[in-house]
């Protein structure tokens, strides 16, 4: 399974666990259902900003969406220890307007 397919599967799993259909998630993201469908099918890779937004709306980590962890972990559950997972010198900043 390539990364695009993995992301799509993980988004679909998190979405269905919340009882949402594609239209509901797309509405919450301000995107079209068709765009979301292409991402969930692995036919289109979401931009980094959209991946972060999807994770936030679904209440999961981006690591979960990327298939790096198995558990749906709330982004708010991150600890300072998670900073050790970043490559040295990498600074992460996200400004959600």
Buried (B, 14 or more C-beta within 10 A) or exposed (E): EEEBBBBBBBBBBBBEEBEBEBEBBBBBBEBEBEBBBBBBEBEBBBEEEBBBBBBBBBBBBBBBBBBEBEEBBBBEEEEEEEEEEEEEEEEEEEEEE
